[in-house]
Amino acid sequence: MPVTPTTHVTLLQRLARPGDAAAWREFHERYGELILNVARRQGLQPADADDTLQEVLVGLTKSLPGFEYDPARGKFRSYLRTCVMRTVFRRLRQKYAESAQQSLEAAGADPPAEDGVEALWEQEWRQYHLRQALRTLEGELNTRHRLAFEAHVLDQRDARETAELFELTTEALYQIKSRVLRRLTELIDAQICDEG
């Protein structure tokens, strides 16, 4: 389902108003997969990752009414990262506190150092933007060209093999790759600009 084309700031303003269910659906469409992926990468099982997503949404529901976004005070993505990571670490502590024989250290699940958390978040944030841009491209590209691009660039298949598979010349595949990468860059830049 494509994301509704509202600006990031507008979405935050809508979330701050009580009762805007459409804004929360849009927020979930935009950020739900990002939150789930971060939780899973921190070692949470799928059910715990789902619970983490719900806890983050509930926490934001409580903190966002009356919220006014001020980019001078910081980026929303930093605020969201803090909310997500606090919830993930609380879940990890709960999970290991339930078992008297295990601790976070014994289980090898020490919370990563701050720079490790930042690196994980940044990697997932970039993947989030790539996924959003690829969804937009689905409606813009010829299906064969999109699939050829994904096979060659995302799946890292050999250019000659990919060109043959999609009945293209190698030169045509490289042109598609160049055009799609240029468009992805435009889309991702626009997303980042939209976030403030």
Backbone as a ProteinNet text record, in pm:
[ID]
protein_1_A
[PRIMARY]
MPVTPTTHVTLLQRLARPGDAAAWREFHERYGELILNVARRQGLQPADADDTLQEVLVGLTKSLPGFEYDPARGKFRSYLRTCVMRTVFRRLRQKYAESAQQSLEAAGADPPAEDGVEALWEQEWRQYHLRQALRTLEGELNTRHRLAFEAHVLDQRDARETAELFELTTEALYQIKSRVLRRLTELIDAQICDEG
[TERTIARY]
84.7	0	89.3	75	161.1	131.4	234.5	222.2	155.9	63.7	-3.1	99.4	92.2	194.6	175.8	194	194.9	337.5	365.9	500.8	519.3	643	677.2	627.1	648.6	606.5	455.1	385	239.4	192.5	258.4	221.7	241.7	351.5	375.5	268.8	229.2	123.7	-8.1	-36.9	-159.7	-154.8	-37.4	-23.2	-43	-7.2	-19.8	-166.4	-253.7	-396.9	-460.6	-528.9	-594	-698	-703	-809.3	-788.3	-670.4	-647.7	-595.3	-688.1	-651.5	-577.8	-613.9	-546.9	-399.3	-369	-228.9	-150.5	-210.5	-141.2	-121.7	-219.8	-202.1	-85.7	-79.2	29.1	164	167.7	291.6	335.1	238.9	268.3	320.8	258.3	304.9	446.3	475.3	607.8	715.5	686.2	792.3	779.4	667.9	647.9	755.4	785.4	886.1	1024.8	1055.4	1183.2	1194.6	1091.8	1093.6	1106.5	1030.1	1037.9	1177.9	1236.2	1370	1475.4	1468.6	1564.5	1548	1424.8	1399.6	1452.2	1427.4	1476.7	1628.4	1689.7	1836.3	1900.5	1825.2	1876.2	1856.4	1796.8	1785.3	1648.9	1549.4	1415.2	1348.8	1272.3	1194.1	1081.5	1024	918.2	803.3	756.2	646.5	690.2	814	866	887.5	928.7	945.2	809.5	705.9	571	525.8	552.2	516.8	593.5	719.2	799.8	736.7	696	630.6	506.9	425.6	304.5	338.2	440.5	480.8	529.2	604.9	652.2	532.1	436.7	318.9	237.9	221.7	148.2	222.7	354.5	434.6	423.6	427.7	414.9	274.3	174.4	36.5	24.2	96.2	91.1	175.8	288.3	379.8	355	288.1	274.4	160.5	50.2	-51.4	10.1	-11.3	45.7	189.2	249	387.3	398.2	501.9	529.2	670.1	682.5	812.2	896.9	1016	1110.8	1243.2	1273.9	1396.6	1523.6	1516.5	1633.7	1668.1	1569.7	1592.8	1642.7	1634.5	1679.7	1591.9	1639.4	1566	1468.5	1356	1257.5	1316.3	1400.8	1457.6	1540	1606.1	1681.3	1585.5	1475.7	1374.8	1314.6	1281.5	1224.5	1324.8	1451.2	1555.9	1561.4	1558.1	1562.7	1442.1	1324	1202.8	1213.2	1256.9	1265.8	1370.5	1489.6	1596.8	1566.9	1505	1465.1	1366.4	1272.7	1172.9	1238.4	1328.5	1398.6	1478.9	1556.2	1638.9	1553.9	1439.7	1348.9	1297.5	1262.9	1217.5	1327.4	1450.2	1561.9	1584.6	1578.9	1596.2	1486.5	1361.2	1248.8	1266.2	1307.3	1322.9	1424	1536.5	1641.4	1620.3	1541.6	1511.5	1418	1338.8	1245.5	1318.5	1438.3	1513.7	1624.5	1612	1708.9	1847.3	1856.7	1986	2062.5	1992.5	2058.7	2061	2162.2	2168.6	2201.7	2193.3	2228.6	2370.9	2462.4	2601.5	2617.4	2556.6	2571.1	2507.4	2402.8	2333.7	2402.2	2501.9	2569.9	2485.5	2392.8	2303	2323.6	2448.3	2476.3	2422.5	2360.6	2321.9	2446.1	2440.8	2559.3	2600.2	2726.3	2774.8	2697.8	2696.6	2620	2654.2	2782.9	2818.1	2764.3	2753	2693.1	2544.8	2477	2334.7	2314.6	2397.7	2387.7	2412.5	2512.9	2543.8	2427.8	2371.4	2257	2139.6	2109.8	1997.7	2020.7	2140.6	2169.7	2155.9	2202.5	2190.2	2042.6	1963.8	1820.6	1750	1793.6	1733.7	1758.2	1880.1	1910.4	1827.1	1814.3	1733.3	1586.5	1541.2	1404.2	1381.5	1473.5	1459.6	1467	1553.8	1564.1	1433	1376.5	1249.5	1138.6	1131.8	1029.8	1047.1	1170.6	1197.8	1164.8	1199.4	1169.1	1018.7	942.9	796.6	744.1	800.4	759.5	792.7	910.7	953.5	865.8	801.6	715.3	613.3	561.7	461.7	521	651.4	714.5	786.7	826.5	911.2	835.7	881.1	840	877.9	788.3	811.2	937.4	959.3	1077.5	1204.8	1206.1	1324.4	1348.5	1238.6	1251.7	1307.4	1255	1301.9	1446.8	1483.7	1622.6	1714.9	1674.8	1754	1770.7	1659.5	1665.5	1756.4	1745.9	1829.3	1976.9	2008.8	2149.6	2206.5	2136.2	2190.8	2162.4	2037.6	2003.3	2044.4	2023	2059.4	2202.5	2267.4	2407.3	2433.6	2341.5	2361.1	2449.1	2519.1	2608.7	2531.3	2593.1	2526.2	2488.3	2580.5	2551.2	2438.6	2447	2344.2	2207.5	2205.7	2080.9	2023.1	2109.2	2063.2	1999	2062.3	2006.3	1873.1	1866.4	1744.7	1625.7	1652.1	1543.8	1538.9	1610.4	1611.7	1648.5	1760.4	1815.1	1959.4	2010.8	2154.8	2221.5	2347.5	2420.3	2421	2437.3	2436.2	2301.7	2192.5	2059.9	2043.6	2096.4	2089.4	2165.1	2283.1	2361.1	2289.6	2219.9	2143.1	2027.5	1960.4	1851.3	1907.1	2018.2	2081	2112.3	2172.1	2209.5	2086.1	1984.3	1861.5	1791.7	1782.7	1713.5	1791.9	1923.5	2003.8	1989.3	1986.8	1968.7	1832.5	1728.1	1592.8	1583.9	1645.9	1645.9	1711.9	1820.9	1890.1	1798.5	1727.1	1632.9	1524.1	1467.8	1360.1	1408.6	1524.2	1578.1	1613.2	1673.6	1703.9	1576.2	1469.8	1342.4	1285.3	1296.5	1247.9	1323	1454.7	1537.1	1506	1489.7	1454.4	1318	1224.4	1090.1	1092.4	1189.1	1194.9	1252.1	1314.6	1369.8	1497.1
-116.8	0	123.2	212.8	329.1	426.4	495	592.7	717.7	775.2	897.6	1009.8	1091.1	1192.6	1316.6	1304.5	1421.1	1444.1	1566	1592.5	1536.2	1515	1460.6	1551.6	1681.2	1776.3	1775.1	1769.3	1763	1637	1526.5	1401.8	1416.2	1473	1491.9	1582.1	1685	1773	1696.8	1611.2	1531.4	1431.7	1372.5	1277.5	1345.8	1472.1	1546.4	1576.3	1565.5	1587.2	1454.9	1451.3	1326	1278.4	1147.5	1087.7	1080.7	1113	1106.1	966.4	872.2	733	719	799.7	792.3	830	926.6	966.2	851.8	781.6	669.2	553.6	529.9	427.8	464.9	592.8	637.5	624.6	661.3	648.2	501.5	411.9	268.4	221.6	267.4	229.7	279.5	399.3	457.2	392.7	375	340.3	202.4	134.5	4.7	-96.8	-109.4	-206.5	-170.4	-42.9	3.1	-39.1	-14.2	-48.1	-199.1	-276.3	-422.9	-473.3	-420.2	-465.3	-434.1	-317.3	-281.8	-376.1	-402	-491.2	-632.3	-682.1	-816.6	-821.3	-716.7	-713.9	-704.2	-659	-654.8	-788.5	-885.5	-1019.9	-1057.4	-973.3	-1007.4	-1104.7	-1194.9	-1288.3	-1211.4	-1266.8	-1194	-1144.5	-1226.4	-1182.7	-1066.4	-1072.9	-963.8	-837.5	-853.5	-738.3	-672.2	-754.7	-700.7	-623.6	-682.6	-613.8	-482.8	-482.8	-360.8	-252.5	-289.1	-193.4	-135.3	-221.1	-173.4	-81.2	-116.2	-31.8	104.9	106.8	234.5	318.8	258.1	332.3	385.3	303.2	347.7	462.7	448.5	555.1	685.4	675.7	796.5	855.1	768.8	815.8	902	862.9	938.8	1065.8	1061.4	1176.3	1279.4	1241.3	1334.1	1435.6	1408.8	1514.4	1642	1749.7	1876.4	1897.4	1795.6	1802.1	1901.3	1983.5	2073.1	2045.7	2009.9	1974.9	2100.3	2096.4	2207.1	2147.3	2158.5	2098.1	2152.3	2271.5	2327	2247	2178.7	2099.5	1959.4	1918.7	1785.3	1727.4	1617.8	1552.5	1450.9	1436	1338.7	1197.9	1168.5	1034.1	1001.6	1101.4	1078.2	1049.5	1123	1099.8	960.3	923.6	791.2	681.9	701.8	604.4	584.1	692.5	682.5	604.9	635.7	563.6	414.9	382	241.9	168.3	225.3	154.2	138	235.3	219.6	104.5	97.1	-9.7	-145.5	-153.6	-278.8	-323.9	-233.6	-271.9	-309.4	-243.1	-280.7	-423.5	-454.7	-591.1	-693.2	-660.6	-752.9	-776.3	-669.7	-685.5	-773	-749.7	-830.1	-976.4	-997.9	-1134.2	-1212.1	-1148.9	-1218.7	-1216	-1121.7	-1119.3	-1233.7	-1281.1	-1391.2	-1521.6	-1534.3	-1656.7	-1630.5	-1689.2	-1665.3	-1716.5	-1816.1	-1872.5	-1786.9	-1700.1	-1623.6	-1475.9	-1409.5	-1264.2	-1217.3	-1091.5	-1040.7	-1077.5	-1074	-1106.6	-1253.1	-1342.7	-1486.2	-1526	-1455.9	-1489.8	-1427	-1345.1	-1281.1	-1172.9	-1116.4	-1016.4	-881.4	-846.5	-715.4	-608.9	-507	-398.7	-342.8	-318	-269.6	-131.6	-99.5	33.3	134.9	260.2	364.9	375.1	363.7	373.1	253.2	136.8	19.8	39	99.1	128.5	228.1	331.1	433.6	372.6	286.3	222.5	133.8	56.2	-29	56.5	162.1	249.5	312.8	363.8	427.8	329.4	206.2	105.9	77.3	59.6	33.2	155.8	275.1	398.3	409.4	377	379.7	275.5	155.6	50.8	93	159.1	211	305.8	399.1	494.3	423.5	325.9	250.8	177.6	111.6	40.2	136.8	253.6	351.7	396.8	424.5	469.5	359.6	235.6	124.3	106.9	129	120.3	227.2	346	452.5	415.8	356.5	318.8	211.3	129.9	24.5	82.5	199.7	262.5	341.1	363.7	445.5	365.4	245.3	167.8	56.3	26.4	-93.4	-212.6	-306.6	-418.9	-497	-521.6	-597	-522.1	-392	-311.9	-309.6	-296.5	-295.6	-428.2	-537.7	-669.8	-694.1	-646.3	-658.9	-579.2	-458	-375.4	-446.7	-496.4	-564	-686.4	-763.9	-883.8	-846.9	-747.7	-711.3	-633.7	-533.5	-446	-498.4	-528.2	-569.7	-713.9	-802.9	-943.6	-973	-873.1	-880.4	-993.7	-1008.6	-1107.8	-1049	-1132	-1093.6	-1017.3	-912	-827	-904.8	-982.5	-1056.5	-1156.9	-1229	-1328.1	-1260.3	-1147.2	-1074.8	-1021.8	-965.6	-913.2	-1024.5	-1139.3	-1253.1	-1296.6	-1304.8	-1349.2	-1259	-1128.2	-1033.1	-985.8	-1057.5	-1029.1	-883.4	-843.3	-709.6	-722.6	-617.2	-614.6	-570.4	-600.9	-559.1	-406.2	-342.3	-195.6	-141	-202.4	-158.2	-177.1	-287.2	-311.1	-202.7	-166.5	-61.5	73.7	100	223.8	225.2	110.8	98.1	120.5	55.4	68.3	214.6	282.7	422.6	509.7	489.6	568.8	543.2	416.6	383	434.4	419.6	469.7	622	691.3	836.3	871	797.7	823.9	787.5	676.4	639.1	747.2	800.9	908.4	1028.5	1064.9	1177.3	1150.7	1030.6	996.7	995.9	937.2	930.8	1070.4	1151.8	1289.9	1365.3	1344.6	1410.4	1361.5	1231.2	1177.1	1238.9	1247.1	1301.1	1449.2	1521.5	1663.9	1680.6	1592.9	1596.4	1574.8	1498.4	1468.9	1583	1677.6	1791.4	1763.1
0	0	0	-94.9	-101	12.6	54.3	161.1	105.4	182.6	143	132.7	27.4	7.3	94.7	225.2	311.8	355.5	394.4	439.9	579.6	614.4	745.5	857.7	843.2	945.9	959.2	847.7	850.7	922.1	896.3	963.9	1114.4	1156.9	1300.5	1362.5	1290.6	1341.4	1354.9	1258.7	1265	1379.8	1403.4	1513.8	1649	1657.1	1782.2	1816.5	1715.8	1740.8	1780	1892	1934.3	1832.3	1813.1	1733.5	1584.2	1533.1	1389.1	1353.2	1337.3	1310.1	1177.1	1077.7	947.6	960.6	1046.4	1067.9	1130.7	1224.6	1288.9	1191	1103.4	999.6	907.9	870.7	784.2	855.2	981.6	1058.6	1061.6	1085.8	1089.6	954	844.7	710.3	684.9	732.4	709.5	796.1	924.7	1019.8	1084.5	1064.7	1130.3	1095.3	967.7	923.4	978.1	982.6	1039.1	1185.6	1263.5	1406.1	1424.5	1348.1	1357.8	1322.8	1216.5	1175.3	1280.6	1340.5	1446.2	1564.3	1604.7	1718	1690	1571.1	1535.6	1533	1478.6	1470.2	1607.6	1705.7	1842.4	1913.7	1844.7	1900.9	1952.6	1931.4	1977	1879.9	1934.4	1853.9	1785.2	1678.8	1606.2	1695.5	1788.5	1876	1964.2	2015.8	2098	2015.2	1890	1801.3	1774.6	1753.3	1734.1	1857.8	1976.2	2101.3	2115.8	2071.9	2076.9	1990.5	1869.4	1781.2	1849.4	1908.8	1975.9	2092.4	2170.8	2283.6	2236.4	2127.7	2073.5	2029.6	1959.9	1914.6	2032.6	2136.6	2255.4	2323	2334.8	2395.5	2318.5	2186.2	2104.1	2114.9	2124.5	2139.8	2264.6	2369.9	2494.9	2489.1	2417.2	2419.4	2310.2	2202	2089.6	2099.4	2171.8	2180.8	2239.8	2170.4	2213.5	2167.3	2103.3	2055.9	1941.1	1944.3	1832.3	1785.1	1659.2	1602.5	1585.2	1641.8	1629.6	1582.5	1452.4	1400.5	1466.3	1524.5	1592	1718.2	1775.7	1896.4	1865.3	1741.2	1702.5	1595	1540.2	1432.4	1489.8	1420.9	1464.4	1464	1366.8	1359.4	1483.5	1543	1667	1782.5	1786.8	1889.7	1874.2	1751.1	1725.8	1762.2	1727.5	1762.5	1913.1	1987.4	2133.5	2185.8	2135.4	2178.4	2147.1	2026.8	1985	2067	2081.3	2150.7	2299.3	2362.2	2503.3	2518.3	2426.5	2432.5	2407	2310.8	2280.7	2402.7	2463.1	2577.3	2698.4	2717.2	2825.7	2802.7	2677.5	2644.5	2669.4	2628.5	2650.7	2799.8	2879.2	3024	3081.9	3039.4	3088.2	3050.3	2926.9	2876.3	2959.5	2989.7	3062.9	3212.7	3262.9	3405.2	3443.1	3347.3	3373.4	3400.4	3353.6	3373.3	3475.3	3594.1	3701.3	3664.5	3576.7	3540.8	3440.3	3372.3	3267.6	3303.1	3257	3263.4	3123.2	3099.8	2967.4	2929.8	3027.8	2997.4	2960.7	3038.7	3013.8	2881.1	2842	2717.2	2596	2622.3	2509.9	2445.9	2521.7	2465.5	2531.5	2557.9	2613.4	2519.6	2575.2	2486.8	2419.4	2291.8	2222.9	2272.3	2252.8	2286.2	2204.2	2252.2	2184.9	2036.5	2001.7	1860	1782.5	1846.9	1781.2	1757.1	1853.1	1838.2	1725	1723.3	1618.9	1481	1470.8	1342.2	1296.2	1388.8	1356.2	1308.9	1384	1348.1	1211.3	1186.7	1058.6	942.5	962.6	856.9	828.2	932.2	912.5	854.7	895.5	843.1	693.3	648.8	504.8	430.8	488.6	426.2	418.8	523	525.3	407.4	387.7	276.6	141.6	129.8	4.9	-23.5	77.1	58	15.2	79.2	43.3	-101.9	-139.4	-276.3	-377.1	-344.8	-435.7	-453.4	-347.7	-359.3	-454.8	-444.9	-536.2	-679.9	-699.3	-834.5	-897.4	-815.2	-870.3	-967.2	-935.4	-1021.7	-1137.4	-1133.2	-1235.9	-1343.6	-1310.5	-1401.6	-1471.5	-1590.4	-1661.1	-1572.1	-1554.7	-1463.3	-1499.7	-1625.8	-1667.5	-1630.5	-1651.8	-1618.3	-1467.4	-1391	-1245	-1194.5	-1246.4	-1203.5	-1245.9	-1364.7	-1410.4	-1318.5	-1282.7	-1190.8	-1056.9	-1001.1	-871.1	-877.4	-984.6	-997.3	-1004.9	-1085.3	-1105.1	-986	-937.8	-833.8	-694.3	-663.5	-528	-499.2	-597	-577.5	-623.2	-681.9	-725.9	-826.3	-919.1	-1024.9	-1134.1	-1201.6	-1309.8	-1417.7	-1471.8	-1571	-1696.6	-1749	-1872.7	-1849.5	-1739.8	-1706	-1688	-1619	-1595.6	-1727	-1809.9	-1939.5	-2022	-2025.4	-2100.7	-2043.1	-1912.3	-1845.6	-1879.5	-1888	-1914.1	-2059.2	-2144.5	-2288	-2316.8	-2257.5	-2276.4	-2321.7	-2379.6	-2404.4	-2274.3	-2259.3	-2140	-2131.4	-2246.3	-2248.8	-2200.7	-2244.1	-2200.5	-2049.5	-1996.6	-1852.2	-1775.9	-1824.5	-1758.9	-1765.6	-1874.2	-1886.2	-1786.1	-1773.6	-1676.5	-1535.7	-1507.2	-1375.2	-1345.2	-1438.2	-1419	-1396.1	-1479.7	-1469.4	-1335.1	-1294.1	-1169.7	-1049.1	-1049.4	-937.4	-924.3	-1036.7	-1034.7	-974.3	-1015.5	-963	-815	-775	-632.9	-548.6	-597.9	-525.9	-509.9	-616.4	-608.7	-504.2	-508.3	-415	-270.5	-247.3	-111.2	-61.4	-146.7	-107.7	-70.1	-147.1	-117.8	15.3	42.4	169.5	286	274.1	382.6	403.2	293.7	302.4	369.8	336.9	394.2	545	592.4	735.9	818	751.9	823.5	896
[MASK]
++++++++++++++++++++++++++++++++++++++++++++++++++++++++++++++++++++++++++++++++++++++++++++++++++++++++++++++++++++++++++++++++++++++++++++++++++++++++++++++++++++++++++++++++++++++++++++++++++++

